Amino acid sequence: MPSLQSKQDWKQAHDELQEKLVDWDPVGLVAAGGPQEEYFQLLFPFIHRLDAGAGPEEAAAWLAAELPLRFGATPPDAEVQTFARRTEKWFHARWPWAP
């Protein structure tokens, strides 16, 4: 059963993950002057995967596939792995009842 059951949970997860993605800025769009919402299209699919129980390996594989498809670039694999581990850990600490 998904752990994000209210609109407030989804909004909180969305806002916090957006901040994390902007801080990471995986393909340098924000650093190049792009808007803070540059990675918006990744937020809900990524949150959904985490909420469904995706571990860091699955999250990293999804990011590694999506970044070049959506943005034409991807950071080094080690950076993707590190971000995925950190994000999965954050999500399950924040919503500990997640699968």
N, C-alpha and C positions, 0 to 999 in steps of 0.2 A: 504494500500500500504506500502511495507517495506520502512524503512527509510535509510537503508544502501544500496545505489544504485550504488556506485562506488567501484572499487577494493581498492582504497585508504581508503575508509570508513571501509571496511571489514578488511583490514590489520591493521588499527588503532585500531579497536575494538578487533581484535585478540591479538595484542601486549599488549594492556592495560589489557584485561581480563587475559591473561597469567600471567602478573605481579601480578595481584590480587590473582590468584589461587596459585601461588608460595609463595606469602606472607602468605596466609592463610594456605597452605600445609595441606589440610584436613585429610589426612591419614598418614602424617609424612614421605613421601617418599623423599622429598628434604632434610629434616633435617637428614635423614638416609644416605645421600650421593648420592641420585639419581640425575639425570640431571634436569635442569630447565624445560625441555620439558616433564617431567613426566605426566603432566595433559593435554597434547596436545589433546588427544582424546575427551576431554570434551568441548573444545573451540568452534568449529563450531556449534555443536548441541545446546549448551547453548546460544550462540549469536543469532542463528536463532530463538530460543524461545523468547528471549528478543525483538528481532526485530519484531516478530509477535504479540507482545503485552502482553506477559506473565507477570503477576504480581508477587509479591514476594512469594505468597503462591504456585503458580504453579511452579515457579523456584525452590523453596525449595523442593517441592515434587519430581520434576525431579532429582535434585541432590541427595536426600535421596535414590532414587531408583537406580540411576546410580553408585554411589560410591561403594556400596557393589558388584554390578554386575561386574564392571570393575576392582576394586582394592581389593575386599574381605574385606573391612572395611568401616566404616563411623564414622564421629565424632558425638558427642552428637547432638540431634535434635535442641537444642537451638543455637548451633554454625552454623548449616546449615541454620536455619531461619535467623539469624543475617547476615550471608554472603549473602543470597539471597536478603534480604531487601536492604543491602548496595549496592549490585551489580545492582539491578533493578533501584535504585535511581541514581547511577552513569550513567548507560546506558541512562536513559531518560533525565538526565541533559546534557549529552554529545551530544546526538542526540534528541533534544526536539520535533522533528516532528514525532518521533516514535509513533505507535498506543498506 
